[in-house]
Amino acid sequence: MDKTCSVCGLPMGIGRGNRWLPNGVITASHPPHIRGTLYDVQELGLLFKGFSERVGFDISRLVLEGKRKDGKRFCDSMLRRIREAGGVPPTPQQVYQTICRFCLYWGLGRVQVADYRRGRSLELEAENLYNVPMFMGDVAGIFEGMEGKRGKVSWRGDDRDGVVTVEATREEPYLEERVSSEVERGVPCRGEGDLHYRRCPGCGVPEAVGRDLAWDLSSGTIHEKETGKRYILHNTNGIVAVVRVLQDELGPEPGPMMAEIVRGLSRLHYLAFTGSSSVDAELMRFPARGWGRPVRLKMGEGGGSVRVVNPYCSPMVAGRVWGMLEAFESREMELVSMQEEEGILQLELRFPPA
């Protein structure tokens, strides 16, 4: 088990494996510096469920395929680093064991290899799982990266504990190709940034991370200290790829629809903070969690606007800000516009007429 920092208590691997940049972005420490995000687990679950109900079909397959390619990309980059460093390539079994250990660090749950047949199948037992479709995609992608074969993935269990099985298959569905191209596009990111974090002297992670969040490596979970909400630290590209494919399939509706779903959960969350915090204070939490860098908040009698540089996923960030403003203003607000440029979200909201 990884040692914990004697100052902040975080696993030392969190500081070694990740970089908090001055532009509101978290990336892996090593090339290709894949972007990461501290996700609200409840938000992810309700987002997928709520969106499926609104559009009338289950989007779990899209989520799975988005994470499949994200997982393979991670696996490929890890193996490439080892080769470039002149190291001995690990066996698939060693990689799967490593991924199980990483699951503890990232808060994905407690995972162990139950059965493995080289080139044919992989079976993992999971406890405290963060999200079943996303994890199925993670495992299928790692299997594909190591075995060179696409994996047909299945799940036995409930929404928290169970067994995921991947079996080699020749299937090559069209949807996978679509999601693959979106994952390769990555997340637009602007390099500018002047954030200066106060960092833990023991591990180098921003003090805000250790102050707000607690890692439990025995259970593979991360929780917000103040609220008990569960978080994970995971790749960003998979979720963004899902949003893009939905927009290609359904037109412009998915973005505002997702924002509205997140808005409701966000409003409930921030209502508990209206007597002890402020909008500015809550926006300051965004960069350390990899959500982006809010740079301009304007509020007036008619409504408000917010500009966020490098949002990890514009609809989800927009929904969180929307619900936050409603909570602190004690009034409902209407979405006027949600403009996205390369690495920029401009959100405009207004108070409805009395």
Secondary structure, DSSP 8 states (H G I E B T S, - for coil): ---B-TTT--BHHHHHHEEE-TTS-EEESSTT--EEEEEEHHHHHHHHHHHHHHHTS-THHHHHHHHHHHHHHHHHHHHHHHHHTT-----HHHHHHHHHHHHHHHTS-EEEEEEEETTTEEEEEEES-S-HHHHHHHHHHHHHHHHSS-EEEEEEE-SSSEEEEEEE-----HHHHHHHHHHHH-------------B-TTT-SBHHHHHHEEEETTTTEEEETTT--EEEEEESHHHHHHHHHHHHHHTTTHHHHHHHHHHHHHHHHHHTTTTT--HHHHHTTTGGGTS-EEEEEEE-SSEEEEEEES-SSHHHHHHHHHHHHHHHHTS--EEEEEEEETTEEEEEEE----
